[in-house]
Amino acid sequence: MNNKKIIGLMACDPRGVIGNKGGLPWSYPEELEHFRKVTFGQVMIMGHKTFESIPSATLKDRFNIVFSRRSQKPSEPCENVIFVSSLNDFLALSPIPADKEIFMIGGAEIAKLFLTADLLSAFLLTKIHDVYEGDTIFPLSLLQDWSYEIIRQEKHFTIYKYVH
């Protein structure tokens, strides 16, 4: 697994807020469409809370790797979901097919884990322009030494591509 490039993909407000009470604090359909297009048919890596917050329709057209410390898995089997309990479990997974991109989509704990372990080659970060209340914060400081370019600018958000 570790020879494959992994790309971070998240959205946050100017303070790094990425979530509030298990959901997104904002609603920008064009930003969600960007997420859907980029990840369609690809591999998504996420934490258990993020997994639970994503609609099943979004999960079904992607291959999902979920980090979970829970010993009990969902009652309904998920054919396109693999659960791992640690970074070592994740790194031991069989190689992802070459035609698939791998996206780490959060939440904050998984993002911090992947950034501090230097597992990401790039990061697509949507910065929402307005400030929102939230209880989950992405550590923006972990990207401070990365170079970046703006790849899309909209009225309510700007999408940046960070490279390491």
GUZALUM-499572 format. One line per field, with one value per atom (N, C-alpha, C): x, y, z. Coordinates in pm, whole numbers. Layout:
// residues N
X: (X / ...);
Y: (Y / ...);
Z: (Z / ...);
//
This chain:
// residues 164
X: (82 / 0 / 86 / 200 / 277 / 349 / 342 / 402 / 301 / 177 / 70 / 56 / 35 / 15 / -124 / -129 / -255 / -275 / -396 / -430 / -531 / -502 / -599 / -708 / -830 / -943 / -1040 / -1046 / -1133 / -1177 / -1273 / -1317 / -1317 / -1283 / -1283 / -1314 / -1350 / -1369 / -1234 / -1225 / -1095 / -1022 / -1096 / -1035 / -1004 / -1038 / -1013 / -1132 / -1247 / -1367 / -1406 / -1423 / -1465 / -1597 / -1641 / -1766 / -1831 / -1961 / -2037 / -2146 / -2140 / -2240 / -2259 / -2148 / -2154 / -2187 / -2193 / -2225 / -2145 / -2167 / -2102 / -2175 / -2104 / -2170 / -2226 / -2195 / -2238 / -2305 / -2366 / -2428 / -2401 / -2307 / -2275 / -2280 / -2392 / -2408 / -2294 / -2240 / -2132 / -2002 / -1983 / -1867 / -1885 / -2005 / -2033 / -2022 / -2063 / -2050 / -1903 / -1819 / -1674 / -1624 / -1665 / -1626 / -1671 / -1797 / -1851 / -1776 / -1749 / -1679 / -1538 / -1466 / -1326 / -1314 / -1407 / -1396 / -1472 / -1553 / -1636 / -1550 / -1582 / -1511 / -1373 / -1335 / -1201 / -1204 / -1094 / -1081 / -1087 / -1168 / -1175 / -1134 / -1047 / -1002 / -1064 / -1122 / -1188 / -1194 / -1225 / -1251 / -1395 / -1426 / -1560 / -1668 / -1641 / -1741 / -1772 / -1670 / -1691 / -1773 / -1739 / -1812 / -1961 / -1991 / -2131 / -2204 / -2131 / -2195 / -2221 / -2160 / -2173 / -2293 / -2376 / -2491 / -2446 / -2523 / -2485 / -2478 / -2555 / -2550 / -2412 / -2347 / -2212 / -2111 / -2129 / -2034 / -2038 / -2152 / -2167 / -2083 / -2051 / -1974 / -1825 / -1781 / -1641 / -1599 / -1469 / -1416 / -1373 / -1422 / -1404 / -1319 / -1221 / -1139 / -1167 / -1216 / -1262 / -1176 / -1116 / -1042 / -1143 / -1138 / -1231 / -1167 / -1180 / -1131 / -1238 / -1358 / -1470 / -1451 / -1477 / -1466 / -1591 / -1701 / -1825 / -1838 / -1852 / -1868 / -2018 / -2053 / -2195 / -2270 / -2397 / -2478 / -2504 / -2515 / -2534 / -2397 / -2367 / -2238 / -2230 / -2113 / -2091 / -1992 / -2035 / -1951 / -1830 / -1838 / -1728 / -1658 / -1657 / -1596 / -1503 / -1383 / -1288 / -1264 / -1269 / -1240 / -1098 / -1024 / -891 / -890 / -806 / -804 / -678 / -581 / -457 / -389 / -290 / -212 / -138 / -89 / -22 / -117 / -243 / -342 / -362 / -372 / -392 / -273 / -152 / -34 / -15 / -74 / -63 / -167 / -259 / -360 / -295 / -359 / -311 / -310 / -223 / -215 / -349 / -373 / -491 / -461 / -558 / -534 / -477 / -389 / -318 / -413 / -531 / -623 / -709 / -685 / -764 / -679 / -741 / -676 / -724 / -640 / -673 / -685 / -800 / -826 / -850 / -775 / -799 / -895 / -1018 / -1120 / -1153 / -1083 / -1104 / -1165 / -1199 / -1201 / -1066 / -1074 / -957 / -849 / -889 / -790 / -716 / -790 / -729 / -640 / -684 / -602 / -471 / -479 / -357 / -266 / -324 / -247 / -172 / -241 / -179 / -78 / -106 / -11 / 115 / 101 / 219 / 301 / 237 / 309 / 365 / 347 / 397 / 348 / 218 / 159 / 87 / 77 / 5 / 102 / 75 / 159 / 100 / -29 / -98 / -220 / -276 / -395 / -483 / -606 / -704 / -790 / -771 / -840 / -932 / -1060 / -1159 / -1168 / -1135 / -1147 / -1277 / -1370 / -1497 / -1468 / -1524 / -1491 / -1552 / -1673 / -1739 / -1693 / -1709 / -1675 / -1800 / -1781 / -1891 / -1860 / -1967 / -1952 / -1924 / -1837 / -1810 / -1739 / -1742 / -1677 / -1562 / -1536 / -1427 / -1338 / -1209 / -1115 / -1004 / -978 / -866 / -742 / -629 / -508 / -439 / -485 / -430 / -279 / -225 / -81 / 2 / -57 / 17 / 44 / -22 / 1 / 84 / 129 / 195 / 323 / 394 / 519 / 500 / 377 / 348 / 329 / 368 / 339 / 198 / 136 / -3 / -32 / -141 / -195 / -346 / -410 / -556 / -598 / -689 / -734 / -879 / -951 / -1088 / -1132 / -1193 / -1242 / -1390 / -1469 / -1613 / -1651 / -1776 / -1824 / -1805 / -1837 / -1838 / -1717 / -1632 / -1517 / -1411 / -1288 / -1175 / -1112 / -1079 / -1016 / -867 / -786 / -641 / -584 / -478 / -402 / -268 / -247 / -119 / -35 / 95 / 188 / 304 / 355 / 460 / 595);
Y: (-120 / 0 / 126 / 123 / 245 / 295 / 224 / 277 / 357 / 362 / 431 / 572 / 669 / 807 / 822 / 891 / 917 / 1068 / 1110 / 1252 / 1285 / 1389 / 1437 / 1515 / 1507 / 1578 / 1617 / 1746 / 1794 / 1937 / 1983 / 2122 / 2174 / 2302 / 2363 / 2512 / 2570 / 2715 / 2781 / 2913 / 2979 / 2938 / 2889 / 2847 / 2698 / 2626 / 2482 / 2397 / 2459 / 2383 / 2294 / 2162 / 2068 / 2000 / 2010 / 1943 / 2002 / 1972 / 2015 / 1912 / 1851 / 1753 / 1641 / 1592 / 1479 / 1510 / 1637 / 1674 / 1795 / 1835 / 1957 / 2079 / 2183 / 2304 / 2392 / 2363 / 2445 / 2358 / 2423 / 2351 / 2427 / 2378 / 2435 / 2321 / 2306 / 2194 / 2180 / 2292 / 2283 / 2228 / 2249 / 2192 / 2041 / 1999 / 1856 / 1786 / 1853 / 1796 / 1777 / 1871 / 1858 / 1731 / 1711 / 1594 / 1466 / 1463 / 1344 / 1312 / 1414 / 1392 / 1340 / 1401 / 1364 / 1221 / 1182 / 1052 / 940 / 970 / 868 / 754 / 632 / 514 / 495 / 579 / 574 / 513 / 524 / 471 / 588 / 572 / 674 / 611 / 681 / 640 / 739 / 685 / 774 / 711 / 793 / 744 / 699 / 631 / 575 / 682 / 794 / 902 / 958 / 976 / 1025 / 923 / 796 / 688 / 694 / 711 / 716 / 840 / 948 / 1073 / 1082 / 995 / 1003 / 921 / 979 / 903 / 776 / 667 / 540 / 549 / 637 / 654 / 701 / 784 / 832 / 721 / 636 / 529 / 418 / 393 / 273 / 273 / 386 / 391 / 413 / 383 / 400 / 279 / 258 / 155 / 227 / 183 / 256 / 178 / 248 / 192 / 277 / 211 / 282 / 243 / 345 / 325 / 323 / 218 / 207 / 131 / 186 / 117 / 25 / 34 / -46 / -192 / -279 / -422 / -469 / -397 / -435 / -357 / -429 / -368 / -349 / -280 / -259 / -391 / -390 / -511 / -557 / -462 / -498 / -504 / -615 / -622 / -517 / -461 / -361 / -419 / -442 / -512 / -430 / -300 / -216 / -142 / -202 / -139 / -239 / -192 / -268 / -187 / -253 / -187 / -223 / -123 / -144 / -77 / -129 / -73 / 7 / 5 / 78 / 114 / 199 / 236 / 113 / 27 / -96 / -186 / -198 / -277 / -217 / -85 / -17 / -42 / -25 / -42 / -185 / -281 / -422 / -464 / -376 / -411 / -443 / -529 / -560 / -433 / -428 / -307 / -271 / -141 / -89 / -95 / -130 / -133 / 0 / -8 / 110 / 214 / 172 / 268 / 343 / 321 / 388 / 492 / 608 / 708 / 684 / 719 / 699 / 836 / 859 / 986 / 963 / 1035 / 1038 / 1154 / 1125 / 1229 / 1273 / 1221 / 1268 / 1163 / 1205 / 1335 / 1383 / 1468 / 1538 / 1442 / 1339 / 1245 / 1169 / 1124 / 1049 / 1143 / 1266 / 1362 / 1386 / 1407 / 1430 / 1307 / 1187 / 1063 / 1052 / 1074 / 1060 / 1170 / 1292 / 1402 / 1383 / 1345 / 1330 / 1207 / 1105 / 986 / 1006 / 1126 / 1162 / 1064 / 1033 / 941 / 1010 / 1143 / 1214 / 1281 / 1266 / 1331 / 1465 / 1483 / 1607 / 1622 / 1742 / 1767 / 1866 / 1824 / 1914 / 1968 / 2095 / 2156 / 2265 / 2247 / 2351 / 2440 / 2567 / 2662 / 2741 / 2715 / 2786 / 2927 / 3027 / 3165 / 3212 / 3170 / 3214 / 3131 / 3189 / 3122 / 3051 / 2927 / 2846 / 2795 / 2767 / 2701 / 2554 / 2496 / 2355 / 2295 / 2161 / 2091 / 2002 / 2003 / 1924 / 2014 / 2016 / 2110 / 2036 / 2077 / 2025 / 2108 / 2044 / 2118 / 2181 / 2298 / 2367 / 2387 / 2397 / 2419 / 2305 / 2187 / 2075 / 2093 / 2189 / 2216 / 2343 / 2407 / 2537 / 2534 / 2422 / 2414 / 2356 / 2329 / 2275 / 2390 / 2369 / 2470 / 2444 / 2548 / 2532 / 2621 / 2584 / 2665 / 2662 / 2767 / 2771 / 2698 / 2599 / 2529 / 2563 / 2626 / 2669 / 2773 / 2878 / 2983 / 3006 / 3001 / 3022 / 3132 / 3174 / 3280 / 3245 / 3119 / 3081 / 3000 / 2957 / 2875 / 2881 / 2842 / 2832 / 2695 / 2625 / 2495 / 2510 / 2463 / 2471 / 2329 / 2321 / 2195 / 2219 / 2147 / 2152 / 2035 / 2058 / 1949 / 1956 / 1838 / 1824 / 1814);
Z: (0 / 0 / 0 / 69 / 88 / -37 / -149 / -272 / -353 / -310 / -379 / -323 / -412 / -366 / -306 / -193 / -126 / -124 / -158 / -167 / -58 / 19 / 117 / 45 / 95 / 34 / 145 / 174 / 281 / 251 / 332 / 328 / 470 / 485 / 618 / 606 / 718 / 721 / 751 / 757 / 778 / 906 / 1006 / 1132 / 1136 / 1029 / 1025 / 1064 / 1090 / 1126 / 1008 / 1037 / 932 / 964 / 1088 / 1124 / 1245 / 1257 / 1373 / 1401 / 1518 / 1561 / 1458 / 1403 / 1312 / 1167 / 1132 / 994 / 950 / 826 / 775 / 828 / 869 / 920 / 809 / 684 / 570 / 466 / 370 / 258 / 129 / 53 / -78 / -180 / -250 / -343 / -444 / -491 / -590 / -528 / -398 / -330 / -312 / -276 / -264 / -399 / -505 / -639 / -676 / -639 / -660 / -590 / -464 / -387 / -459 / -501 / -568 / -696 / -776 / -904 / -883 / -790 / -766 / -712 / -626 / -561 / -631 / -731 / -795 / -851 / -809 / -856 / -798 / -703 / -646 / -506 / -434 / -298 / -199 / -94 / 10 / 143 / 214 / 348 / 446 / 555 / 650 / 787 / 885 / 1018 / 1030 / 1140 / 1160 / 1167 / 1234 / 1243 / 1105 / 1022 / 886 / 807 / 821 / 754 / 788 / 916 / 958 / 909 / 881 / 840 / 689 / 611 / 464 / 419 / 332 / 280 / 208 / 227 / 166 / 14 / -47 / -193 / -238 / -157 / -189 / -171 / -72 / -44 / -149 / -210 / -293 / -420 / -475 / -599 / -575 / -456 / -418 / -335 / -327 / -237 / -111 / 4 / 129 / 229 / 285 / 392 / 516 / 620 / 740 / 860 / 922 / 1046 / 1160 / 1239 / 1351 / 1466 / 1585 / 1704 / 1760 / 1706 / 1755 / 1716 / 1811 / 1779 / 1705 / 1723 / 1656 / 1526 / 1416 / 1285 / 1257 / 1151 / 1121 / 1109 / 1148 / 1144 / 1000 / 909 / 769 / 701 / 631 / 563 / 451 / 437 / 334 / 234 / 113 / 17 / -31 / -23 / -71 / 42 / 163 / 280 / 348 / 379 / 460 / 587 / 702 / 829 / 872 / 917 / 973 / 1110 / 1200 / 1335 / 1364 / 1270 / 1296 / 1164 / 1175 / 1058 / 1003 / 1092 / 1048 / 969 / 1016 / 941 / 802 / 797 / 669 / 575 / 625 / 542 / 495 / 566 / 529 / 425 / 389 / 289 / 156 / 80 / -56 / -138 / -239 / -320 / -386 / -393 / -461 / -612 / -694 / -838 / -890 / -986 / -1038 / -1097 / -1142 / -1204 / -1102 / -974 / -869 / -797 / -774 / -688 / -546 / -450 / -309 / -242 / -180 / -112 / 36 / 120 / 264 / 284 / 332 / 339 / 482 / 581 / 717 / 806 / 920 / 982 / 1031 / 1131 / 1181 / 1234 / 1307 / 1363 / 1253 / 1152 / 1042 / 960 / 938 / 864 / 938 / 1068 / 1147 / 1142 / 1154 / 1147 / 1014 / 903 / 771 / 744 / 790 / 769 / 853 / 979 / 1064 / 1026 / 966 / 919 / 778 / 722 / 589 / 482 / 485 / 389 / 273 / 278 / 173 / 77 / -53 / -154 / -197 / -177 / -213 / -124 / -124 / -44 / -119 / -151 / -211 / -98 / -67 / 47 / -2 / 25 / -5 / 117 / 98 / 209 / 189 / 281 / 283 / 332 / 266 / 299 / 432 / 462 / 585 / 705 / 823 / 948 / 1001 / 1048 / 1099 / 1238 / 1314 / 1443 / 1416 / 1497 / 1479 / 1597 / 1604 / 1714 / 1665 / 1534 / 1478 / 1395 / 1429 / 1368 / 1294 / 1171 / 1094 / 1130 / 1161 / 1200 / 1077 / 1038 / 921 / 929 / 1048 / 1065 / 1003 / 989 / 930 / 781 / 718 / 576 / 554 / 661 / 647 / 566 / 561 / 485 / 345 / 306 / 173 / 75 / -49 / -151 / -204 / -258 / -303 / -423 / -490 / -598 / -588 / -636 / -640 / -767 / -752 / -871 / -909 / -816 / -848 / -746 / -795 / -705 / -732 / -626 / -633 / -535 / -539 / -451 / -303 / -265 / -124 / -80 / -173 / -138 / -245 / -205 / -297 / -276 / -384 / -375 / -403 / -309 / -318 / -337 / -412 / -422 / -355 / -246 / -173 / -218 / -236 / -267 / -169 / -139 / -38 / -104);
//
